[in-house]
Amino acid sequence: MTAEPWVSVDQMAAHLGVTRDSIYRWIDRKALPAHRVGRLWKFKVSEVDAWVRAGGADEHKDQD
């Protein structure tokens, strides 16, 4: 079994079809599942896809 690779902010933004700014905003305000590796944020696509399916990116659920 091959381990799921980690992806970058740019790769995750492309996967979701959003901007890098949206990714950073969602990490800060909406608990987007992300892992800090030094200065970089890394993601598992399966974790982010589950978060999206659960409504994590819903604009009506701001957690400010």
PDB file of N, H, CA, C and O in Angstrom:
ATOM      1  N   MET A   1       0.847  -1.187   0.000  1.00  0.00           N
ATOM      2  CA  MET A   1       0.000   0.000   0.000  1.00  0.00           C
ATOM      3  C   MET A   1       0.888   1.245   0.000  1.00  0.00           C
ATOM      4  O   MET A   1       1.820   1.349   0.797  1.00  0.00           O
ATOM      5  N   THR A   2       0.599   2.166  -0.879  1.00  0.00           N
ATOM      6  H   THR A   2      -0.158   2.081  -1.527  1.00  0.00           H
ATOM      7  CA  THR A   2       1.367   3.397  -0.984  1.00  0.00           C
ATOM      8  C   THR A   2       0.744   4.479  -0.113  1.00  0.00           C
ATOM      9  O   THR A   2      -0.471   4.679  -0.137  1.00  0.00           O
ATOM     10  N   ALA A   3       1.565   5.167   0.646  1.00  0.00           N
ATOM     11  H   ALA A   3       2.552   5.005   0.665  1.00  0.00           H
ATOM     12  CA  ALA A   3       1.078   6.255   1.498  1.00  0.00           C
ATOM     13  C   ALA A   3       0.620   7.423   0.638  1.00  0.00           C
ATOM     14  O   ALA A   3       1.199   7.712  -0.409  1.00  0.00           O
ATOM     15  N   GLU A   4      -0.426   8.082   1.098  1.00  0.00           N
ATOM     16  H   GLU A   4      -0.897   7.847   1.949  1.00  0.00           H
ATOM     17  CA  GLU A   4      -0.928   9.262   0.385  1.00  0.00           C
ATOM     18  C   GLU A   4       0.114  10.381   0.484  1.00  0.00           C
ATOM     19  O   GLU A   4       0.617  10.666   1.570  1.00  0.00           O
ATOM     20  N   PRO A   5       0.434  11.010  -0.638  1.00  0.00           N
ATOM     21  CA  PRO A   5       1.448  12.075  -0.583  1.00  0.00           C
ATOM     22  C   PRO A   5       0.895  13.357   0.038  1.00  0.00           C
ATOM     23  O   PRO A   5      -0.310  13.609   0.018  1.00  0.00           O
ATOM     24  N   TRP A   6       1.793  14.148   0.580  1.00  0.00           N
ATOM     25  H   TRP A   6       2.771  13.943   0.596  1.00  0.00           H
ATOM     26  CA  TRP A   6       1.448  15.478   1.069  1.00  0.00           C
ATOM     27  C   TRP A   6       1.445  16.426  -0.120  1.00  0.00           C
ATOM     28  O   TRP A   6       2.266  16.281  -1.025  1.00  0.00           O
ATOM     29  N   VAL A   7       0.540  17.390  -0.133  1.00  0.00           N
ATOM     30  H   VAL A   7      -0.128  17.508   0.602  1.00  0.00           H
ATOM     31  CA  VAL A   7       0.506  18.378  -1.205  1.00  0.00           C
ATOM     32  C   VAL A   7       0.660  19.780  -0.630  1.00  0.00           C
ATOM     33  O   VAL A   7       0.407  20.017   0.551  1.00  0.00           O
ATOM     34  N   SER A   8       1.083  20.706  -1.495  1.00  0.00           N
ATOM     35  H   SER A   8       1.289  20.514  -2.454  1.00  0.00           H
ATOM     36  CA  SER A   8       1.360  22.089  -1.089  1.00  0.00           C
ATOM     37  C   SER A   8       0.102  22.956  -1.167  1.00  0.00           C
ATOM     38  O   SER A   8      -0.950  22.518  -1.632  1.00  0.00           O
ATOM     39  N   VAL A   9       0.240  24.180  -0.704  1.00  0.00           N
ATOM     40  H   VAL A   9       1.095  24.536  -0.326  1.00  0.00           H
ATOM     41  CA  VAL A   9      -0.854  25.154  -0.802  1.00  0.00           C
ATOM     42  C   VAL A   9      -1.247  25.349  -2.263  1.00  0.00           C
ATOM     43  O   VAL A   9      -2.434  25.361  -2.588  1.00  0.00           O
ATOM     44  N   ASP A  10      -0.256  25.502  -3.148  1.00  0.00           N
ATOM     45  H   ASP A  10       0.708  25.492  -2.883  1.00  0.00           H
ATOM     46  CA  ASP A  10      -0.565  25.694  -4.574  1.00  0.00           C
ATOM     47  C   ASP A  10      -1.320  24.499  -5.150  1.00  0.00           C
ATOM     48  O   ASP A  10      -2.295  24.669  -5.882  1.00  0.00           O
ATOM     49  N   GLN A  11      -0.871  23.299  -4.822  1.00  0.00           N
ATOM     50  H   GLN A  11      -0.079  23.161  -4.228  1.00  0.00           H
ATOM     51  CA  GLN A  11      -1.540  22.100  -5.321  1.00  0.00           C
ATOM     52  C   GLN A  11      -2.959  21.975  -4.770  1.00  0.00           C
ATOM     53  O   GLN A  11      -3.874  21.584  -5.494  1.00  0.00           O
ATOM     54  N   MET A  12      -3.144  22.306  -3.493  1.00  0.00           N
ATOM     55  H   MET A  12      -2.401  22.624  -2.905  1.00  0.00           H
ATOM     56  CA  MET A  12      -4.476  22.216  -2.893  1.00  0.00           C
ATOM     57  C   MET A  12      -5.407  23.268  -3.485  1.00  0.00           C
ATOM     58  O   MET A  12      -6.579  22.990  -3.738  1.00  0.00           O
ATOM     59  N   ALA A  13      -4.890  24.476  -3.708  1.00  0.00           N
ATOM     60  H   ALA A  13      -3.938  24.702  -3.503  1.00  0.00           H
ATOM     61  CA  ALA A  13      -5.706  25.525  -4.330  1.00  0.00           C
ATOM     62  C   ALA A  13      -6.155  25.083  -5.725  1.00  0.00           C
ATOM     63  O   ALA A  13      -7.312  25.280  -6.096  1.00  0.00           O
ATOM     64  N   ALA A  14      -5.252  24.491  -6.490  1.00  0.00           N
ATOM     65  H   ALA A  14      -4.312  24.331  -6.189  1.00  0.00           H
ATOM     66  CA  ALA A  14      -5.604  24.010  -7.827  1.00  0.00           C
ATOM     67  C   ALA A  14      -6.622  22.878  -7.737  1.00  0.00           C
ATOM     68  O   ALA A  14      -7.560  22.831  -8.533  1.00  0.00           O
ATOM     69  N   HIS A  15      -6.454  21.977  -6.790  1.00  0.00           N
ATOM     70  H   HIS A  15      -5.692  22.015  -6.143  1.00  0.00           H
ATOM     71  CA  HIS A  15      -7.379  20.852  -6.607  1.00  0.00           C
ATOM     72  C   HIS A  15      -8.796  21.343  -6.323  1.00  0.00           C
ATOM     73  O   HIS A  15      -9.770  20.803  -6.847  1.00  0.00           O
ATOM     74  N   LEU A  16      -8.896  22.375  -5.486  1.00  0.00           N
ATOM     75  H   LEU A  16      -8.105  22.814  -5.060  1.00  0.00           H
ATOM     76  CA  LEU A  16     -10.210  22.898  -5.099  1.00  0.00           C
ATOM     77  C   LEU A  16     -10.722  23.989  -6.031  1.00  0.00           C
ATOM     78  O   LEU A  16     -11.893  24.364  -5.969  1.00  0.00           O
ATOM     79  N   GLY A  17      -9.837  24.503  -6.902  1.00  0.00           N
ATOM     80  H   GLY A  17      -8.885  24.199  -6.952  1.00  0.00           H
ATOM     81  CA  GLY A  17     -10.248  25.563  -7.823  1.00  0.00           C
ATOM     82  C   GLY A  17     -10.447  26.896  -7.136  1.00  0.00           C
ATOM     83  O   GLY A  17     -11.339  27.665  -7.495  1.00  0.00           O
ATOM     84  N   VAL A  18      -9.610  27.169  -6.140  1.00  0.00           N
ATOM     85  H   VAL A  18      -8.885  26.544  -5.848  1.00  0.00           H
ATOM     86  CA  VAL A  18      -9.690  28.430  -5.399  1.00  0.00           C
ATOM     87  C   VAL A  18      -8.304  29.076  -5.373  1.00  0.00           C
ATOM     88  O   VAL A  18      -7.336  28.502  -5.871  1.00  0.00           O
ATOM     89  N   THR A  19      -8.219  30.264  -4.795  1.00  0.00           N
ATOM     90  H   THR A  19      -9.006  30.730  -4.391  1.00  0.00           H
ATOM     91  CA  THR A  19      -6.939  30.964  -4.708  1.00  0.00           C
ATOM     92  C   THR A  19      -6.164  30.522  -3.474  1.00  0.00           C
ATOM     93  O   THR A  19      -6.717  29.937  -2.542  1.00  0.00           O
ATOM     94  N   ARG A  20      -4.862  30.820  -3.495  1.00  0.00           N
ATOM     95  H   ARG A  20      -4.413  31.296  -4.251  1.00  0.00           H
ATOM     96  CA  ARG A  20      -4.026  30.574  -2.317  1.00  0.00           C
ATOM     97  C   ARG A  20      -4.574  31.329  -1.112  1.00  0.00           C
ATOM     98  O   ARG A  20      -4.566  30.812   0.005  1.00  0.00           O
ATOM     99  N   ASP A  21      -5.051  32.556  -1.338  1.00  0.00           N
ATOM    100  H   ASP A  21      -5.058  32.976  -2.246  1.00  0.00           H
ATOM    101  CA  ASP A  21      -5.605  33.350  -0.239  1.00  0.00           C
ATOM    102  C   ASP A  21      -6.781  32.637   0.421  1.00  0.00           C
ATOM    103  O   ASP A  21      -6.920  32.676   1.644  1.00  0.00           O
ATOM    104  N   SER A  22      -7.627  31.989  -0.374  1.00  0.00           N
ATOM    105  H   SER A  22      -7.514  31.958  -1.367  1.00  0.00           H
ATOM    106  CA  SER A  22      -8.747  31.235   0.196  1.00  0.00           C
ATOM    107  C   SER A  22      -8.249  30.104   1.080  1.00  0.00           C
ATOM    108  O   SER A  22      -8.797  29.869   2.156  1.00  0.00           O
ATOM    109  N   ILE A  23      -7.216  29.405   0.634  1.00  0.00           N
ATOM    110  H   ILE A  23      -6.770  29.596  -0.240  1.00  0.00           H
ATOM    111  CA  ILE A  23      -6.651  28.313   1.432  1.00  0.00           C
ATOM    112  C   ILE A  23      -6.168  28.838   2.782  1.00  0.00           C
ATOM    113  O   ILE A  23      -6.503  28.276   3.825  1.00  0.00           O
ATOM    114  N   TYR A  24      -5.386  29.906   2.765  1.00  0.00           N
ATOM    115  H   TYR A  24      -5.114  30.363   1.918  1.00  0.00           H
ATOM    116  CA  TYR A  24      -4.877  30.468   4.030  1.00  0.00           C
ATOM    117  C   TYR A  24      -6.021  30.965   4.919  1.00  0.00           C
ATOM    118  O   TYR A  24      -5.975  30.786   6.136  1.00  0.00           O
ATOM    119  N   ARG A  25      -7.033  31.580   4.333  1.00  0.00           N
ATOM    120  H   ARG A  25      -7.071  31.726   3.345  1.00  0.00           H
ATOM    121  CA  ARG A  25      -8.187  32.070   5.099  1.00  0.00           C
ATOM    122  C   ARG A  25      -8.933  30.891   5.733  1.00  0.00           C
ATOM    123  O   ARG A  25      -9.342  30.965   6.892  1.00  0.00           O
ATOM    124  N   TRP A  26      -9.107  29.812   4.979  1.00  0.00           N
ATOM    125  H   TRP A  26      -8.774  29.752   4.038  1.00  0.00           H
ATOM    126  CA  TRP A  26      -9.815  28.643   5.510  1.00  0.00           C
ATOM    127  C   TRP A  26      -9.016  27.961   6.611  1.00  0.00           C
ATOM    128  O   TRP A  26      -9.608  27.440   7.557  1.00  0.00           O
ATOM    129  N   ILE A  27      -7.696  27.948   6.517  1.00  0.00           N
ATOM    130  H   ILE A  27      -7.216  28.371   5.749  1.00  0.00           H
ATOM    131  CA  ILE A  27      -6.877  27.396   7.605  1.00  0.00           C
ATOM    132  C   ILE A  27      -7.137  28.202   8.873  1.00  0.00           C
ATOM    133  O   ILE A  27      -7.332  27.640   9.950  1.00  0.00           O
ATOM    134  N   ASP A  28      -7.136  29.521   8.731  1.00  0.00           N
ATOM    135  H   ASP A  28      -6.977  29.977   7.855  1.00  0.00           H
ATOM    136  CA  ASP A  28      -7.276  30.420   9.875  1.00  0.00           C
ATOM    137  C   ASP A  28      -8.688  30.445  10.444  1.00  0.00           C
ATOM    138  O   ASP A  28      -8.861  30.405  11.662  1.00  0.00           O
ATOM    139  N   ARG A  29      -9.693  30.510   9.591  1.00  0.00           N
ATOM    140  H   ARG A  29      -9.553  30.543   8.601  1.00  0.00           H
ATOM    141  CA  ARG A  29     -11.070  30.767  10.041  1.00  0.00           C
ATOM    142  C   ARG A  29     -11.984  29.552  10.044  1.00  0.00           C
ATOM    143  O   ARG A  29     -12.982  29.540  10.765  1.00  0.00           O
ATOM    144  N   LYS A  30     -11.671  28.539   9.261  1.00  0.00           N
ATOM    145  H   LYS A  30     -10.861  28.549   8.675  1.00  0.00           H
ATOM    146  CA  LYS A  30     -12.618  27.438   9.103  1.00  0.00           C
ATOM    147  C   LYS A  30     -12.029  26.070   9.404  1.00  0.00           C
ATOM    148  O   LYS A  30     -12.629  25.046   9.074  1.00  0.00           O
ATOM    149  N   ALA A  31     -10.867  26.048  10.025  1.00  0.00           N
ATOM    150  H   ALA A  31     -10.380  26.880  10.293  1.00  0.00           H
ATOM    151  CA  ALA A  31     -10.245  24.792  10.450  1.00  0.00           C
ATOM    152  C   ALA A  31     -10.008  23.829   9.289  1.00  0.00           C
ATOM    153  O   ALA A  31     -10.209  22.623   9.432  1.00  0.00           O
ATOM    154  N   LEU A  32      -9.582  24.353   8.147  1.00  0.00           N
ATOM    155  H   LEU A  32      -9.419  25.333   8.031  1.00  0.00           H
ATOM    156  CA  LEU A  32      -9.187  23.492   7.044  1.00  0.00           C
ATOM    157  C   LEU A  32      -8.098  22.557   7.551  1.00  0.00           C
ATOM    158  O   LEU A  32      -7.115  23.024   8.126  1.00  0.00           O
ATOM    159  N   PRO A  33      -8.245  21.241   7.353  1.00  0.00           N
ATOM    160  CA  PRO A  33      -7.225  20.324   7.867  1.00  0.00           C
ATOM    161  C   PRO A  33      -5.888  20.512   7.150  1.00  0.00           C
ATOM    162  O   PRO A  33      -5.736  20.146   5.985  1.00  0.00           O
ATOM    163  N   ALA A  34      -4.936  21.082   7.859  1.00  0.00           N
ATOM    164  H   ALA A  34      -5.060  21.380   8.806  1.00  0.00           H
ATOM    165  CA  ALA A  34      -3.611  21.382   7.316  1.00  0.00           C
ATOM    166  C   ALA A  34      -2.579  21.087   8.388  1.00  0.00           C
ATOM    167  O   ALA A  34      -2.867  21.133   9.584  1.00  0.00           O
ATOM    168  N   HIS A  35      -1.376  20.786   7.939  1.00  0.00           N
ATOM    169  H   HIS A  35      -1.141  20.748   6.968  1.00  0.00           H
ATOM    170  CA  HIS A  35      -0.302  20.436   8.857  1.00  0.00           C
ATOM    171  C   HIS A  35       0.896  21.321   8.559  1.00  0.00           C
ATOM    172  O   HIS A  35       1.314  21.445   7.407  1.00  0.00           O
ATOM    173  N   ARG A  36       1.439  21.927   9.584  1.00  0.00           N
ATOM    174  H   ARG A  36       1.100  21.827  10.519  1.00  0.00           H
ATOM    175  CA  ARG A  36       2.593  22.808   9.430  1.00  0.00           C
ATOM    176  C   ARG A  36       3.867  21.977   9.405  1.00  0.00           C
ATOM    177  O   ARG A  36       4.114  21.182  10.312  1.00  0.00           O
ATOM    178  N   VAL A  37       4.664  22.158   8.381  1.00  0.00           N
ATOM    179  H   VAL A  37       4.463  22.803   7.644  1.00  0.00           H
ATOM    180  CA  VAL A  37       5.958  21.490   8.259  1.00  0.00           C
ATOM    181  C   VAL A  37       6.983  22.601   8.100  1.00  0.00           C
ATOM    182  O   VAL A  37       7.187  23.114   7.000  1.00  0.00           O
ATOM    183  N   GLY A  38       7.625  22.968   9.199  1.00  0.00           N
ATOM    184  H   GLY A  38       7.459  22.550  10.093  1.00  0.00           H
ATOM    185  CA  GLY A  38       8.502  24.138   9.176  1.00  0.00           C
ATOM    186  C   GLY A  38       7.663  25.377   8.906  1.00  0.00           C
ATOM    187  O   GLY A  38       6.721  25.669   9.643  1.00  0.00           O
ATOM    188  N   ARG A  39       8.004  26.103   7.848  1.00  0.00           N
ATOM    189  H   ARG A  39       8.769  25.866   7.249  1.00  0.00           H
ATOM    190  CA  ARG A  39       7.241  27.307   7.483  1.00  0.00           C
ATOM    191  C   ARG A  39       6.121  27.001   6.492  1.00  0.00           C
ATOM    192  O   ARG A  39       5.337  27.889   6.157  1.00  0.00           O
ATOM    193  N   LEU A  40       6.036  25.771   6.023  1.00  0.00           N
ATOM    194  H   LEU A  40       6.673  25.049   6.295  1.00  0.00           H
ATOM    195  CA  LEU A  40       5.102  25.417   4.962  1.00  0.00           C
ATOM    196  C   LEU A  40       3.866  24.717   5.502  1.00  0.00           C
ATOM    197  O   LEU A  40       3.930  24.020   6.515  1.00  0.00           O
ATOM    198  N   TRP A  41       2.746  24.903   4.825  1.00  0.00           N
ATOM    199  H   TRP A  41       2.694  25.469   4.002  1.00  0.00           H
ATOM    200  CA  TRP A  41       1.530  24.157   5.109  1.00  0.00           C
ATOM    201  C   TRP A  41       1.456  22.998   4.128  1.00  0.00           C
ATOM    202  O   TRP A  41       1.717  23.170   2.937  1.00  0.00           O
ATOM    203  N   LYS A  42       1.103  21.822   4.626  1.00  0.00           N
ATOM    204  H   LYS A  42       0.891  21.683   5.593  1.00  0.00           H
ATOM    205  CA  LYS A  42       0.936  20.634   3.795  1.00  0.00           C
ATOM    206  C   LYS A  42      -0.427  20.018   4.072  1.00  0.00           C
ATOM    207  O   LYS A  42      -0.993  20.190   5.151  1.00  0.00           O
ATOM    208  N   PHE A  43      -0.941  19.303   3.087  1.00  0.00           N
ATOM    209  H   PHE A  43      -0.480  19.163   2.210  1.00  0.00           H
ATOM    210  CA  PHE A  43      -2.302  18.775   3.138  1.00  0.00           C
ATOM    211  C   PHE A  43      -2.342  17.344   2.640  1.00  0.00           C
ATOM    212  O   PHE A  43      -1.528  16.942   1.809  1.00  0.00           O
ATOM    213  N   LYS A  44      -3.293  16.579   3.151  1.00  0.00           N
ATOM    214  H   LYS A  44      -3.955  16.906   3.826  1.00  0.00           H
ATOM    215  CA  LYS A  44      -3.665  15.287   2.597  1.00  0.00           C
ATOM    216  C   LYS A  44      -4.980  15.531   1.854  1.00  0.00           C
ATOM    217  O   LYS A  44      -5.957  15.999   2.439  1.00  0.00           O
ATOM    218  N   VAL A  45      -4.992  15.210   0.572  1.00  0.00           N
ATOM    219  H   VAL A  45      -4.198  14.830   0.097  1.00  0.00           H
ATOM    220  CA  VAL A  45      -6.179  15.486  -0.249  1.00  0.00           C
ATOM    221  C   VAL A  45      -7.412  14.806   0.344  1.00  0.00           C
ATOM    222  O   VAL A  45      -8.495  15.391   0.342  1.00  0.00           O
ATOM    223  N   SER A  46      -7.266  13.585   0.848  1.00  0.00           N
ATOM    224  H   SER A  46      -6.386  13.110   0.850  1.00  0.00           H
ATOM    225  CA  SER A  46      -8.416  12.869   1.404  1.00  0.00           C
ATOM    226  C   SER A  46      -9.007  13.602   2.609  1.00  0.00           C
ATOM    227  O   SER A  46     -10.227  13.634   2.770  1.00  0.00           O
ATOM    228  N   GLU A  47      -8.157  14.192   3.457  1.00  0.00           N
ATOM    229  H   GLU A  47      -7.166  14.165   3.325  1.00  0.00           H
ATOM    230  CA  GLU A  47      -8.650  14.940   4.620  1.00  0.00           C
ATOM    231  C   GLU A  47      -9.406  16.183   4.189  1.00  0.00           C
ATOM    232  O   GLU A  47     -10.464  16.496   4.734  1.00  0.00           O
ATOM    233  N   VAL A  48      -8.861  16.891   3.209  1.00  0.00           N
ATOM    234  H   VAL A  48      -8.001  16.637   2.766  1.00  0.00           H
ATOM    235  CA  VAL A  48      -9.500  18.124   2.738  1.00  0.00           C
ATOM    236  C   VAL A  48     -10.803  17.791   2.018  1.00  0.00           C
ATOM    237  O   VAL A  48     -11.796  18.497   2.197  1.00  0.00           O
ATOM    238  N   ASP A  49     -10.824  16.737   1.210  1.00  0.00           N
ATOM    239  H   ASP A  49     -10.017  16.164   1.064  1.00  0.00           H
ATOM    240  CA  ASP A  49     -12.053  16.346   0.521  1.00  0.00           C
ATOM    241  C   ASP A  49     -13.157  15.997   1.524  1.00  0.00           C
ATOM    242  O   ASP A  49     -14.317  16.359   1.323  1.00  0.00           O
ATOM    243  N   ALA A  50     -12.799  15.300   2.592  1.00  0.00           N
ATOM    244  H   ALA A  50     -11.857  15.006   2.755  1.00  0.00           H
ATOM    245  CA  ALA A  50     -13.783  14.966   3.635  1.00  0.00           C
ATOM    246  C   ALA A  50     -14.292  16.233   4.312  1.00  0.00           C
ATOM    247  O   ALA A  50     -15.482  16.344   4.606  1.00  0.00           O
ATOM    248  N   TRP A  51     -13.397  17.194   4.562  1.00  0.00           N
ATOM    249  H   TRP A  51     -12.430  17.105   4.323  1.00  0.00           H
ATOM    250  CA  TRP A  51     -13.770  18.476   5.177  1.00  0.00           C
ATOM    251  C   TRP A  51     -14.747  19.233   4.279  1.00  0.00           C
ATOM    252  O   TRP A  51     -15.724  19.801   4.768  1.00  0.00           O
ATOM    253  N   VAL A  52     -14.490  19.245   2.974  1.00  0.00           N
ATOM    254  H   VAL A  52     -13.696  18.784   2.577  1.00  0.00           H
ATOM    255  CA  VAL A  52     -15.385  19.920   2.029  1.00  0.00           C
ATOM    256  C   VAL A  52     -16.746  19.226   2.026  1.00  0.00           C
ATOM    257  O   VAL A  52     -17.780  19.889   2.102  1.00  0.00           O
ATOM    258  N   ARG A  53     -16.751  17.898   1.937  1.00  0.00           N
ATOM    259  H   ARG A  53     -15.911  17.359   1.875  1.00  0.00           H
ATOM    260  CA  ARG A  53     -18.026  17.155   1.923  1.00  0.00           C
ATOM    261  C   ARG A  53     -18.834  17.390   3.192  1.00  0.00           C
ATOM    262  O   ARG A  53     -20.064  17.369   3.151  1.00  0.00           O
ATOM    263  N   ALA A  54     -18.165  17.612   4.309  1.00  0.00           N
ATOM    264  H   ALA A  54     -17.166  17.629   4.342  1.00  0.00           H
ATOM    265  CA  ALA A  54     -18.844  17.858   5.584  1.00  0.00           C
ATOM    266  C   ALA A  54     -19.327  19.302   5.723  1.00  0.00           C
ATOM    267  O   ALA A  54     -19.916  19.662   6.742  1.00  0.00           O
ATOM    268  N   GLY A  55     -19.081  20.131   4.704  1.00  0.00           N
ATOM    269  H   GLY A  55     -18.602  19.838   3.877  1.00  0.00           H
ATOM    270  CA  GLY A  55     -19.556  21.505   4.734  1.00  0.00           C
ATOM    271  C   GLY A  55     -18.559  22.495   5.289  1.00  0.00           C
ATOM    272  O   GLY A  55     -18.933  23.629   5.589  1.00  0.00           O
ATOM    273  N   GLY A  56     -17.308  22.112   5.436  1.00  0.00           N
ATOM    274  H   GLY A  56     -17.005  21.191   5.191  1.00  0.00           H
ATOM    275  CA  GLY A  56     -16.294  22.995   6.010  1.00  0.00           C
ATOM    276  C   GLY A  56     -16.061  24.262   5.237  1.00  0.00           C
ATOM    277  O   GLY A  56     -15.707  25.288   5.819  1.00  0.00           O
ATOM    278  N   ALA A  57     -16.252  24.213   3.926  1.00  0.00           N
ATOM    279  H   ALA A  57     -16.539  23.380   3.453  1.00  0.00           H
ATOM    280  CA  ALA A  57     -15.996  25.396   3.089  1.00  0.00           C
ATOM    281  C   ALA A  57     -17.249  26.242   2.887  1.00  0.00           C
ATOM    282  O   ALA A  57     -17.220  27.233   2.158  1.00  0.00           O
ATOM    283  N   ASP A  58     -18.342  25.855   3.529  1.00  0.00           N
ATOM    284  H   ASP A  58     -18.365  25.049   4.121  1.00  0.00           H
ATOM    285  CA  ASP A  58     -19.604  26.587   3.374  1.00  0.00           C
ATOM    286  C   ASP A  58     -19.449  28.027   3.844  1.00  0.00           C
ATOM    287  O   ASP A  58     -19.099  28.275   4.997  1.00  0.00           O
ATOM    288  N   GLU A  59     -19.711  28.975   2.947  1.00  0.00           N
ATOM    289  H   GLU A  59     -19.995  28.774   2.010  1.00  0.00           H
ATOM    290  CA  GLU A  59     -19.540  30.399   3.275  1.00  0.00           C
ATOM    291  C   GLU A  59     -20.517  30.873   4.354  1.00  0.00           C
ATOM    292  O   GLU A  59     -20.307  31.937   4.937  1.00  0.00           O
ATOM    293  N   HIS A  60     -21.563  30.124   4.628  1.00  0.00           N
ATOM    294  H   HIS A  60     -21.734  29.261   4.154  1.00  0.00           H
ATOM    295  CA  HIS A  60     -22.547  30.539   5.636  1.00  0.00           C
ATOM    296  C   HIS A  60     -22.203  30.014   7.023  1.00  0.00           C
ATOM    297  O   HIS A  60     -22.968  30.195   7.970  1.00  0.00           O
ATOM    298  N   LYS A  61     -21.048  29.361   7.139  1.00  0.00           N
ATOM    299  H   LYS A  61     -20.427  29.214   6.369  1.00  0.00           H
ATOM    300  CA  LYS A  61     -20.640  28.784   8.429  1.00  0.00           C
ATOM    301  C   LYS A  61     -19.393  29.466   8.957  1.00  0.00           C
ATOM    302  O   LYS A  61     -18.537  28.787   9.525  1.00  0.00           O
ATOM    303  N   ASP A  62     -19.246  30.764   8.801  1.00  0.00           N
ATOM    304  H   ASP A  62     -19.941  31.315   8.340  1.00  0.00           H
ATOM    305  CA  ASP A  62     -18.062  31.473   9.304  1.00  0.00           C
ATOM    306  C   ASP A  62     -17.902  31.235  10.789  1.00  0.00           C
ATOM    307  O   ASP A  62     -18.877  31.214  11.539  1.00  0.00           O
ATOM    308  N   GLN A  63     -16.654  31.054  11.205  1.00  0.00           N
ATOM    309  H   GLN A  63     -15.861  31.071  10.596  1.00  0.00           H
ATOM    310  CA  GLN A  63     -16.349  30.813  12.612  1.00  0.00           C
ATOM    311  C   GLN A  63     -15.612  31.994  13.228  1.00  0.00           C
ATOM    312  O   GLN A  63     -14.865  31.803  14.188  1.00  0.00           O
ATOM    313  N   ASP A  64     -15.790  33.185  12.724  1.00  0.00           N
ATOM    314  H   ASP A  64     -16.396  33.340  11.945  1.00  0.00           H
ATOM    315  CA  ASP A  64     -15.065  34.359  13.236  1.00  0.00           C
ATOM    316  C   ASP A  64     -15.425  34.666  14.649  1.00  0.00           C
ATOM    317  O   ASP A  64     -14.904  35.621  15.226  1.00  0.00           O
TER     318      ASP A  64
END
